[in-house]
Amino acid sequence: MTARTRTDALLLAGFCAFLFFYGLGQFGLIGADEPRYAQVAREMLERHDWVTPTLGGHAWLEKPPLYYWQAMLAFSLFSVSDVAARIPSAIDATLLVIAVYLFFRKFRRGVEVDAALITASCAAMIGYARAASTDMPLAAAFSIGMLAWWAWRESGKRIYLAAFYVCIALGMLAKGPVAPVLAAFVILLFAAATREWRALLRTLWLPGILLFCAVSVPWYIAVQLRNPQFFREFILEHNLARFSTNLYHHPEPFWYYLPVTALALVPWIVFIIAAIAESVRVWWRERKSPPTEPDFQLQFRVFACCWLVVPVVFFSLSRSKLPGYILPAIPAGAVLLADYLLTHLEQKSPISKWMVLAHALIASAPIVPAVLVGFAVTRRRPPAGPFMFFALAMTFVVCVAIVLTLLSRLRFRMLRFVTLIPVVLAVGAVLKLGTTAIDQRLSARPLAVELASVETQRLPLAVCGASREVEFGLSFYRNQAISRYESGEVPAGQHLLVAPTAWMDNVAKATAGRRVSFLGHYAPQGLDYYWVAAANASH
């Protein structure tokens, strides 16, 4: 290992450790998905069942098992916790960053560190690397597969094509048929744009297809044999119906993913747009007179554009939209920018002043919301005076530093360094100033601690009017099935009950004839908790 390689390894390890791993447990699992996925993995581990995902003891067939398998291994090594539930995504993001580095070191030498760090520092990468969800496993497997396909395209070595099929099979195990469908559309669009139809046909390699089937198909067969309802629930409802209908109530306008993608690519979005524009302009100029030999540098940019565009357009057509759906497109923007950067470093190109100013503003702007995130989640007014002045002054200083650096003689060579400064500051501000508020306001972990403190014995737990986030969060942190009054699931025996304060009348009706004791109020989320006597208990 050379000195430069050791330096690169230390640099990537340091940034991945900070951006993806540091402070993973400073706030509890948030939303409905994080605790639900973690609980599914825990139940599979407790039953030593690697085939059927279950939630509350019942088959839960919405997602394939790759994340659950990873979380089961993490739970086995580190015990069950919210940190262990998030480790798989952090590891997947790190593997993707390493793959980007190795790809550029082999095929685009000179900006391999830039490419890896640009990938690692995109806002969506940082956010989803810290989430217990299926989004990062899919994005990592799919993106590494896309890099492997191009490595085969440029080198002709079948080992890369085999790696492509394995990665897409892992994507199939991460989130289902969306992985091979997106891969097929990306390659098809690239073949059409470059008139390289032979590359499309050569991709259909029988050993690779058999390898894909060997990796992905056995679980699908096993889960179908054990759960005859799997095809209907997973394929028809959670794939086809989710795409074509608003069955799961996530409607958004057609253009929804344009701003989402732009935010996901912060702080690099300005230069990524410039890279897209330049790539399209050169491709358009060259398309009528293609060279006798493939221009791999231009074609790689076209390929990266196709990879970026296809997930955004595909999910824009879906009737159900969530931000994480387009995560597989984000690494494409990073590698496209890295290749653009390589070209301009070689040509020693100047950077236009408007691009410098726009980039500086966008790159430094997240510092302010990062500093104020605690006030945002608690809906409190931030204090005026020194606190706000400090946040704005820091942002202004960073913005000016970026402008002056990029307008100096170093220009593109310093782009990575000066842009990572506000990224580190923003992530550090959230972890230092916002985690307590996020934990109290968005996670069920503090509430679970309060409930445990008032129990003299372990009791069943029910909710009435509480959100799905509270229900699934309590299910994970208490490791028990949660009954819901609105669904008619009123436990006959004594139990604890959690309900919003505004639902007091509903609680009184549902518990009529039973002794109820108010135990406490969890102010950050406006929830009351009660002890409810058994149905046949005397007054």
Backbone torsions as a table, in degrees:
resi	resn	phi	psi	omega
1	MET	NA	125.6	-179.0
2	THR	-77.3	166.6	179.4
3	ALA	-61.5	-38.7	-180.0
4	ARG	-66.2	-40.0	179.5
5	THR	-63.8	-41.8	177.8
6	ARG	-62.5	-40.8	178.2
7	THR	-63.2	-44.3	178.0
8	ASP	-60.0	-44.3	-178.2
9	ALA	-62.7	-43.4	179.2
10	LEU	-64.9	-39.8	-179.9
11	LEU	-64.0	-48.1	179.8
12	LEU	-65.5	-41.3	179.4
13	ALA	-61.9	-42.4	-179.6
14	GLY	-64.1	-46.2	-179.1
15	PHE	-69.4	-41.1	178.5
16	CYS	-64.3	-40.2	178.8
17	ALA	-61.1	-42.5	-178.4
18	PHE	-75.8	-47.8	-173.6
19	LEU	-73.1	-32.5	-172.7
20	PHE	-107.4	-34.6	-170.3
21	PHE	-107.5	-34.8	-172.2
22	TYR	-64.0	129.5	176.5
23	GLY	71.8	26.4	-178.3
24	LEU	-60.3	-29.5	-176.9
25	GLY	-105.0	15.8	-177.9
26	GLN	-72.6	-19.3	166.9
27	PHE	-137.7	154.2	-174.5
28	GLY	-73.2	175.7	177.9
29	LEU	-61.3	135.2	-175.4
30	ILE	-120.6	163.2	-177.3
31	GLY	74.2	-174.1	177.2
32	ALA	-90.1	-32.4	-172.3
33	ASP	-73.8	-44.9	-176.3
34	GLU	-55.0	-57.0	-179.2
35	PRO	-67.1	-30.4	-179.9
36	ARG	-67.5	-48.2	178.8
37	TYR	-62.4	-40.8	-180.0
38	ALA	-64.3	-39.4	180.0
39	GLN	-68.9	-36.9	176.4
40	VAL	-60.0	-46.1	179.4
41	ALA	-62.3	-40.7	179.1
42	ARG	-62.7	-43.8	-179.4
43	GLU	-65.4	-38.6	176.4
44	MET	-62.7	-40.5	179.6
45	LEU	-66.2	-42.8	-179.1
46	GLU	-64.3	-30.9	179.4
47	ARG	-92.1	-3.5	-175.3
48	HIS	53.1	42.0	-177.7
49	ASP	-115.5	115.4	-178.6
50	TRP	-99.0	10.1	-175.5
51	VAL	-112.3	-56.1	-172.0
52	THR	-99.4	112.2	171.8
53	PRO	-67.8	138.2	177.1
54	THR	-132.9	152.3	174.9
55	LEU	-135.9	120.7	-175.7
56	GLY	64.5	27.2	178.9
57	GLY	84.6	-3.3	-179.5
58	HIS	-110.4	145.4	179.6
59	ALA	-55.7	131.0	-179.7
60	TRP	-126.0	101.6	-164.5
61	LEU	-110.9	27.9	-178.5
62	GLU	-73.4	-31.8	-173.0
63	LYS	-132.0	150.7	173.0
64	PRO	-68.4	178.5	-164.6
65	PRO	-97.2	-0.1	-170.1
66	LEU	-56.9	-48.0	178.7
67	TYR	-62.3	-42.1	-179.1
68	TYR	-61.2	-41.7	178.0
69	TRP	-61.4	-44.0	179.4
70	GLN	-63.5	-43.1	-180.0
71	ALA	-67.1	-36.3	177.0
72	MET	-60.6	-42.1	177.4
73	LEU	-65.3	-41.6	178.7
74	ALA	-64.0	-42.1	178.2
75	PHE	-63.5	-38.1	179.6
76	SER	-64.4	-37.0	-176.5
77	LEU	-83.6	-38.9	-170.6
78	PHE	-117.0	3.1	-173.5
79	SER	73.6	164.9	-174.9
80	VAL	-76.1	122.9	177.9
81	SER	-162.3	168.0	177.7
82	ASP	-68.6	-31.7	176.5
83	VAL	-63.3	-48.7	-179.8
84	ALA	-62.2	-33.1	179.2
85	ALA	-66.4	-27.6	-178.1
86	ARG	-93.5	-15.5	-177.1
87	ILE	-58.2	-40.4	-179.4
88	PRO	-55.8	-43.5	-179.4
89	SER	-66.4	-39.3	178.4
90	ALA	-63.8	-40.2	178.2
91	ILE	-66.9	-43.4	179.3
92	ASP	-60.2	-43.0	178.7
93	ALA	-63.0	-40.6	178.5
94	THR	-64.2	-42.1	177.9
95	LEU	-62.0	-37.9	177.6
96	LEU	-64.7	-43.9	178.5
97	VAL	-60.6	-43.4	177.8
98	ILE	-62.3	-42.2	179.7
99	ALA	-62.4	-41.1	177.5
100	VAL	-62.4	-44.1	179.2
101	TYR	-59.7	-48.6	-177.9
102	LEU	-65.4	-37.5	178.4
103	PHE	-61.9	-48.7	-178.4
104	PHE	-69.9	-32.8	177.9
105	ARG	-64.4	-32.2	-179.4
106	LYS	-83.9	-41.6	-169.7
107	PHE	-114.1	-18.5	-178.9
108	ARG	-139.7	55.2	-171.6
109	ARG	-59.9	139.3	178.5
110	GLY	123.5	-26.7	179.9
111	VAL	-129.8	24.7	-176.4
112	GLU	-63.1	-38.6	177.7
113	VAL	-69.3	-42.1	177.2
114	ASP	-57.9	-47.4	-178.3
115	ALA	-59.5	-45.2	-178.0
116	ALA	-65.7	-42.9	-177.4
117	LEU	-75.0	-32.3	173.9
118	ILE	-62.9	-43.5	177.4
119	THR	-60.4	-46.9	-175.8
120	ALA	-65.4	-30.9	-170.8
121	SER	-97.0	2.9	172.9
122	CYS	-64.6	140.8	-174.0
123	ALA	-55.8	-43.2	-178.5
124	ALA	-66.3	-37.1	178.7
125	MET	-62.4	-44.7	-179.6
126	ILE	-64.7	-45.1	-177.3
127	GLY	-64.2	-49.4	-175.4
128	TYR	-79.5	-19.8	172.5
129	ALA	-67.9	-18.0	-178.9
130	ARG	-104.3	15.6	-176.1
131	ALA	-118.2	139.1	174.6
132	ALA	-82.6	84.9	-175.6
133	SER	-150.7	173.6	-180.0
134	THR	-87.2	-5.3	-174.1
135	ASP	-68.7	-45.9	-178.5
136	MET	-70.2	-40.3	174.4
137	PRO	-56.4	-41.3	177.5
138	LEU	-65.7	-49.4	-176.5
139	ALA	-60.7	-41.4	-179.0
140	ALA	-67.4	-48.3	-179.3
141	ALA	-62.4	-45.2	-178.8
142	PHE	-64.4	-45.3	-176.5
143	SER	-67.7	-41.9	176.1
144	ILE	-63.0	-36.8	175.9
145	GLY	-62.8	-39.9	178.4
146	MET	-65.4	-41.0	176.8
147	LEU	-64.1	-39.5	179.3
148	ALA	-64.7	-38.9	178.8
149	TRP	-62.4	-43.7	179.7
150	TRP	-68.0	-36.2	177.4
151	ALA	-59.8	-39.9	174.9
152	TRP	-66.1	-42.1	-178.4
153	ARG	-59.8	-41.8	-175.4
154	GLU	-84.4	-34.1	-175.6
155	SER	-97.8	-25.4	-176.4
156	GLY	79.3	4.7	-177.5
157	LYS	-84.9	124.5	-175.7
158	ARG	-66.5	-21.2	178.6
159	ILE	-59.2	-35.2	177.9
160	TYR	-70.7	-38.0	178.0
161	LEU	-65.9	-38.2	175.2
162	ALA	-62.1	-41.5	178.2
163	ALA	-63.2	-37.3	176.6
164	PHE	-58.2	-48.7	-178.4
165	TYR	-65.2	-38.4	178.0
166	VAL	-64.2	-44.0	-178.7
167	CYS	-65.3	-41.2	178.8
168	ILE	-67.5	-32.8	174.4
169	ALA	-64.6	-40.2	175.9
170	LEU	-64.6	-37.6	174.0
171	GLY	-61.4	-37.8	175.9
172	MET	-62.0	-35.8	177.0
173	LEU	-79.7	-17.1	179.3
174	ALA	-82.3	-42.5	-174.7
175	LYS	-148.1	4.2	173.3
176	GLY	104.7	-160.5	-173.3
177	PRO	-62.5	-11.8	-178.8
178	VAL	-59.9	-31.4	-178.1
179	ALA	-64.9	-55.8	178.3
180	PRO	-66.2	-30.8	179.0
181	VAL	-65.1	-47.6	178.5
182	LEU	-63.0	-42.3	179.5
183	ALA	-60.7	-43.2	180.0
184	ALA	-62.8	-42.3	-179.1
185	PHE	-67.6	-39.4	178.8
186	VAL	-61.8	-48.4	-178.3
187	ILE	-67.0	-38.0	178.7
188	LEU	-64.7	-44.5	179.3
189	LEU	-65.0	-40.8	177.8
190	PHE	-62.2	-44.7	179.9
191	ALA	-61.3	-39.3	179.4
192	ALA	-69.0	-39.7	-177.2
193	ALA	-69.5	-33.1	-176.3
194	THR	-106.2	-1.3	-177.2
195	ARG	57.6	34.1	178.7
196	GLU	-100.7	62.5	-175.9
197	TRP	-66.7	-26.8	179.1
198	ARG	-64.8	-34.1	177.8
199	ALA	-63.4	-37.7	177.8
200	LEU	-63.6	-46.4	-178.0
201	LEU	-67.9	-38.9	-179.2
202	ARG	-69.1	-23.4	177.0
203	THR	-64.6	-31.4	-180.0
204	LEU	-76.0	76.0	-174.2
205	TRP	-101.4	117.9	-172.8
206	LEU	-55.6	-47.5	177.2
207	PRO	-58.6	-36.0	177.7
208	GLY	-66.9	-42.0	178.2
209	ILE	-62.7	-41.3	177.3
210	LEU	-64.5	-37.9	177.5
211	LEU	-64.4	-43.6	176.3
212	PHE	-56.6	-47.0	-178.8
213	CYS	-65.8	-39.3	-178.6
214	ALA	-64.2	-33.4	-178.8
215	VAL	-82.1	-43.0	-169.4
216	SER	-97.8	-32.3	-170.2
217	VAL	-73.5	-37.0	-175.6
218	PRO	-53.7	-42.0	179.5
219	TRP	-65.0	-41.5	-179.4
220	TYR	-61.9	-39.2	177.7
221	ILE	-67.1	-45.7	-177.2
222	ALA	-63.1	-43.7	-177.4
223	VAL	-70.8	-31.9	176.8
224	GLN	-68.6	-40.0	179.1
225	LEU	-64.9	-36.7	180.0
226	ARG	-81.9	-27.0	-175.0
227	ASN	-133.2	89.7	-176.4
228	PRO	-57.7	-20.9	-179.8
229	GLN	-81.9	-2.6	-174.2
230	PHE	-58.2	-48.7	-176.9
231	PHE	-58.7	-44.7	-179.3
232	ARG	-65.6	-48.1	-175.3
233	GLU	-70.5	-46.8	-173.4
234	PHE	-81.8	-53.2	-175.3
235	ILE	-75.8	-52.5	-173.5
236	LEU	-75.3	-42.0	-175.0
237	GLU	-89.8	-52.1	-171.2
238	HIS	-90.3	0.7	172.3
239	ASN	-120.4	-66.6	-176.5
240	LEU	-67.7	-48.6	-178.4
241	ALA	-68.5	-36.9	177.8
242	ARG	-62.4	-36.7	-179.2
243	PHE	-76.5	-41.2	-168.9
244	SER	-97.4	-12.0	-178.7
245	THR	-134.0	173.4	175.8
246	ASN	-99.1	36.4	-175.6
247	LEU	-57.6	-34.2	-174.8
248	TYR	-104.6	14.0	167.9
249	HIS	59.3	51.2	172.4
250	HIS	-126.3	55.2	-178.0
251	PRO	-77.4	138.4	174.9
252	GLU	-146.4	157.9	178.7
253	PRO	-64.9	162.4	-176.9
254	PHE	-56.8	-36.7	-175.1
255	TRP	-84.7	7.6	-173.6
256	TYR	-51.3	-42.4	-173.2
257	TYR	-78.4	-8.3	175.5
258	LEU	-66.8	-55.0	176.5
259	PRO	-68.2	-32.8	179.3
260	VAL	-63.3	-44.3	179.1
261	THR	-65.1	-40.8	178.2
262	ALA	-60.4	-44.8	178.5
263	LEU	-67.0	-36.6	-179.3
264	ALA	-64.7	-28.8	-178.0
265	LEU	-93.5	2.9	173.1
266	VAL	-62.3	137.5	11.8
267	PRO	-97.1	12.7	-169.9
268	TRP	-99.8	4.1	-167.0
269	ILE	-60.5	-36.4	-178.1
270	VAL	-62.3	-48.7	-178.7
271	PHE	-73.3	-27.7	175.5
272	ILE	-67.4	-41.5	175.8
273	ILE	-60.7	-42.3	178.1
274	ALA	-62.9	-38.9	178.7
275	ALA	-66.1	-40.2	177.6
276	ILE	-63.4	-47.5	-177.9
277	ALA	-61.2	-44.4	-180.0
278	GLU	-66.0	-41.5	-179.5
279	SER	-63.6	-44.0	179.0
280	VAL	-65.1	-40.1	-179.5
281	ARG	-63.6	-45.5	180.0
282	VAL	-67.7	-42.6	178.4
283	TRP	-60.2	-42.2	-179.1
284	TRP	-64.9	-37.6	179.8
285	ARG	-69.9	-35.6	-174.4
286	GLU	-91.9	-9.2	-169.2
287	ARG	-67.3	-29.9	-176.8
288	LYS	-80.8	-17.2	179.2
289	SER	-134.1	71.4	-177.0
290	PRO	-63.3	143.0	179.7
291	PRO	-67.6	157.7	179.0
292	THR	-66.6	-33.8	175.8
293	GLU	-108.5	143.9	-178.9
294	PRO	-59.6	134.1	173.4
295	ASP	-90.0	91.3	-171.3
296	PHE	-65.0	-30.6	-179.5
297	GLN	-66.6	-47.2	177.7
298	LEU	-66.4	-43.7	-178.4
299	GLN	-63.5	-34.0	177.8
300	PHE	-64.4	-39.8	177.6
301	ARG	-64.6	-40.6	177.0
302	VAL	-62.1	-42.8	178.6
303	PHE	-60.9	-44.2	179.0
304	ALA	-63.5	-38.1	176.5
305	CYS	-63.0	-43.2	178.2
306	CYS	-61.9	-43.2	179.1
307	TRP	-62.5	-37.3	178.9
308	LEU	-72.4	-40.3	-172.6
309	VAL	-77.3	-41.0	-171.2
310	VAL	-58.2	-51.0	179.3
311	PRO	-61.3	-36.9	-179.3
312	VAL	-65.2	-47.3	179.5
313	VAL	-67.3	-44.5	-177.7
314	PHE	-57.0	-49.5	-177.1
315	PHE	-79.7	-16.8	171.9
316	SER	-67.3	-28.6	177.6
317	LEU	-76.9	-17.4	-178.6
318	SER	-71.8	146.5	176.8
319	ARG	-80.7	-15.8	179.6
320	SER	-115.0	124.0	-174.0
321	LYS	-131.1	129.2	172.2
322	LEU	-133.8	149.0	-174.8
323	PRO	-56.7	-38.0	-175.4
324	GLY	-67.0	-15.1	-176.9
325	TYR	-60.4	-34.9	-174.9
326	ILE	-94.2	13.3	177.8
327	LEU	-57.1	-35.8	177.9
328	PRO	-60.6	-17.8	179.4
329	ALA	-82.8	-20.7	-170.5
330	ILE	-65.6	-44.7	177.4
331	PRO	-60.2	-25.9	177.5
332	ALA	-63.1	-42.0	177.1
333	GLY	-61.9	-38.2	-179.3
334	ALA	-67.1	-45.9	-178.1
335	VAL	-71.4	-31.4	175.7
336	LEU	-63.9	-44.2	178.4
337	LEU	-63.9	-40.4	-179.7
338	ALA	-62.3	-41.3	178.4
339	ASP	-67.4	-39.8	175.0
340	TYR	-59.7	-42.2	179.7
341	LEU	-63.0	-41.7	179.2
342	LEU	-59.5	-45.1	179.7
343	THR	-60.7	-44.7	-176.1
344	HIS	-76.5	-25.6	172.7
345	LEU	-67.9	-41.5	179.0
346	GLU	-65.2	-36.3	-177.8
347	GLN	-88.5	-6.9	-177.6
348	LYS	53.4	46.6	-175.7
349	SER	-75.2	147.1	171.4
350	PRO	-77.2	163.9	176.3
351	ILE	-110.8	133.0	-179.5
352	SER	-64.5	146.8	-174.4
353	LYS	-65.4	-33.8	-179.6
354	TRP	-68.3	-34.6	176.9
355	MET	-66.7	-41.5	178.4
356	VAL	-60.4	-47.3	-177.9
357	LEU	-65.0	-45.8	-179.7
358	ALA	-62.3	-43.3	179.9
359	HIS	-64.6	-43.1	-179.2
360	ALA	-61.9	-42.4	179.9
361	LEU	-64.6	-46.6	-177.2
362	ILE	-69.9	-39.4	-178.6
363	ALA	-67.9	-36.9	-177.3
364	SER	-87.6	-21.9	-175.2
365	ALA	-57.6	-37.9	-178.0
366	PRO	-61.5	-14.3	-179.7
367	ILE	-61.1	-41.0	-177.2
368	VAL	-64.3	-55.0	178.0
369	PRO	-62.6	-29.5	177.9
370	ALA	-65.2	-40.8	178.1
371	VAL	-67.7	-33.6	-174.9
372	LEU	-97.4	6.9	-173.2
373	VAL	-59.8	-35.0	179.3
374	GLY	-61.9	-37.8	178.2
375	PHE	-73.9	-34.1	-179.2
376	ALA	-64.8	-46.4	-176.3
377	VAL	-72.5	-27.0	177.9
378	THR	-93.1	-2.0	178.1
379	ARG	58.2	35.5	175.5
380	ARG	-102.3	154.1	179.7
381	ARG	-77.4	127.9	178.6
382	PRO	-67.0	146.0	-179.4
383	PRO	-68.2	141.9	175.6
384	ALA	-81.0	176.3	175.2
385	GLY	90.3	-138.6	-171.2
386	PRO	-58.1	-37.5	-176.5
387	PHE	-62.9	-51.6	179.9
388	MET	-66.4	-38.3	179.7
389	PHE	-61.7	-40.9	179.8
390	PHE	-62.5	-45.3	-178.7
391	ALA	-62.2	-46.1	-178.6
392	LEU	-69.3	-38.2	179.7
393	ALA	-65.4	-41.8	178.3
394	MET	-61.9	-43.4	179.2
395	THR	-62.4	-43.0	-179.5
396	PHE	-64.1	-43.8	-179.2
397	VAL	-63.1	-43.9	179.5
398	VAL	-64.6	-41.9	179.9
399	CYS	-60.8	-46.8	179.8
400	VAL	-63.8	-40.4	179.7
401	ALA	-62.4	-40.5	178.4
402	ILE	-63.7	-45.5	-179.2
403	VAL	-60.3	-50.4	-177.2
404	LEU	-63.7	-37.8	-179.2
405	THR	-68.1	-45.2	-176.6
406	LEU	-73.8	-18.5	176.2
407	LEU	-92.0	-2.2	178.6
408	SER	-80.6	-176.6	-179.6
409	ARG	-67.8	-21.7	-177.9
410	LEU	-74.1	-33.0	174.5
411	ARG	43.9	-117.2	-173.7
412	PHE	-59.7	-28.2	-177.3
413	ARG	-64.1	-25.0	-178.6
414	MET	-101.1	2.4	-175.3
415	LEU	-58.8	-47.2	-178.9
416	ARG	-60.6	-47.7	-174.4
417	PHE	-62.3	-51.8	-174.6
418	VAL	-70.8	-25.5	-179.5
419	THR	-78.7	-30.1	179.4
420	LEU	-72.2	-21.6	179.4
421	ILE	-59.6	-54.8	178.6
422	PRO	-65.3	-28.7	176.8
423	VAL	-62.1	-48.9	-179.8
424	VAL	-63.0	-42.8	179.3
425	LEU	-62.5	-42.4	-178.4
426	ALA	-66.6	-46.3	179.0
427	VAL	-63.4	-42.8	178.0
428	GLY	-61.6	-38.9	179.8
429	ALA	-65.1	-43.2	178.7
430	VAL	-61.7	-46.6	-177.2
431	LEU	-68.3	-30.3	-177.9
432	LYS	-86.8	-38.9	-169.9
433	LEU	-108.4	-20.8	-170.5
434	GLY	-111.6	-10.5	-170.1
435	THR	-69.4	-35.6	179.0
436	THR	-62.8	-44.8	179.4
437	ALA	-65.8	-41.4	178.5
438	ILE	-61.6	-43.4	-179.1
439	ASP	-62.2	-47.6	-176.7
440	GLN	-70.7	-36.2	-172.2
441	ARG	-91.2	-31.7	-170.3
442	LEU	-115.8	-10.0	-177.8
443	SER	-114.2	151.8	176.0
444	ALA	-87.9	-1.4	-175.9
445	ARG	-60.3	-48.7	179.3
446	PRO	-63.8	-35.1	177.9
447	LEU	-65.3	-41.1	178.6
448	ALA	-61.8	-37.5	177.2
449	VAL	-64.4	-42.5	178.5
450	GLU	-63.0	-43.4	179.8
451	LEU	-62.0	-42.3	179.4
452	ALA	-63.5	-31.4	-177.6
453	SER	-72.5	-21.6	-178.7
454	VAL	-99.6	-3.8	-180.0
455	GLU	-86.1	138.8	169.4
456	THR	-98.7	-19.5	173.9
457	GLN	-148.0	158.4	-179.0
458	ARG	-67.8	123.0	-178.1
459	LEU	-119.4	154.1	169.9
460	PRO	-60.6	159.9	-177.9
461	LEU	-131.8	137.4	176.8
462	ALA	-129.8	159.5	174.6
463	VAL	-125.8	154.7	176.8
464	CYS	-140.8	108.3	179.7
465	GLY	81.5	-3.5	179.2
466	ALA	-74.9	155.7	-177.8
467	SER	-71.5	164.0	175.0
468	ARG	-61.8	-34.0	178.7
469	GLU	-60.2	-43.5	178.0
470	VAL	-67.5	-44.2	-178.4
471	GLU	-59.2	-52.4	-177.1
472	PHE	-71.5	-32.6	177.5
473	GLY	-64.4	-45.5	177.9
474	LEU	-65.4	-34.6	178.3
475	SER	-60.7	-41.1	179.2
476	PHE	-72.7	-50.0	-172.8
477	TYR	-71.0	-23.6	175.9
478	ARG	-101.8	-8.5	-179.8
479	ASN	52.6	53.0	177.4
480	GLN	-152.0	154.1	176.0
481	ALA	-69.9	140.2	-178.6
482	ILE	-106.1	126.9	175.8
483	SER	-84.2	151.7	179.6
484	ARG	-124.5	119.7	-177.8
485	TYR	-57.3	-41.5	-175.8
486	GLU	-62.6	-23.4	179.8
487	SER	-92.5	9.1	-179.6
488	GLY	81.3	10.9	-177.7
489	GLU	-94.1	69.9	179.9
490	VAL	-97.8	110.2	-177.6
491	PRO	-58.4	138.7	179.7
492	ALA	-75.1	-32.1	-179.5
493	GLY	-86.5	179.0	177.6
494	GLN	-65.3	146.5	-176.2
495	HIS	-162.5	168.0	171.7
496	LEU	-93.2	150.8	-179.8
497	LEU	-133.5	134.2	176.1
498	VAL	-117.3	130.0	-178.8
499	ALA	-152.4	148.7	174.0
500	PRO	-61.7	148.5	179.3
501	THR	-55.4	-36.7	-178.6
502	ALA	-66.3	-14.1	-178.2
503	TRP	-96.8	19.2	-176.3
504	MET	-58.6	-40.8	179.5
505	ASP	-65.8	-39.7	177.8
506	ASN	-63.7	-38.6	177.8
507	VAL	-63.6	-42.3	-179.6
508	ALA	-62.3	-41.2	178.9
509	LYS	-66.6	-43.1	-176.1
510	ALA	-69.5	-24.4	-177.1
511	THR	-110.0	19.2	-179.1
512	ALA	-55.8	133.5	-179.8
513	GLY	86.0	0.1	-179.8
514	ARG	-121.2	148.7	179.7
515	ARG	-76.6	130.1	-177.7
516	VAL	-128.6	131.4	176.9
517	SER	-119.2	127.7	175.9
518	PHE	-75.1	126.1	-176.5
519	LEU	-103.7	-30.9	-178.3
520	GLY	174.5	174.7	-178.6
521	HIS	-131.1	127.6	176.7
522	TYR	-98.1	95.8	-170.1
523	ALA	-61.7	-42.1	-175.2
524	PRO	-56.3	-28.5	-179.7
525	GLN	-118.4	8.6	176.3
526	GLY	62.8	41.2	-176.1
527	LEU	-116.1	138.7	172.5
528	ASP	-104.5	152.7	174.0
529	TYR	-132.5	142.1	-170.6
530	TYR	-130.5	159.4	164.8
531	TRP	-104.3	130.5	-178.3
532	VAL	-117.9	126.7	-178.1
533	ALA	-72.7	164.8	176.2
534	ALA	-62.3	154.2	-174.0
535	ALA	-61.7	-32.0	-177.3
536	ASN	-98.8	9.3	-179.6
537	ALA	-72.3	144.2	-179.2
538	SER	-80.8	156.5	177.9
539	HIS	-76.4	NA	NA
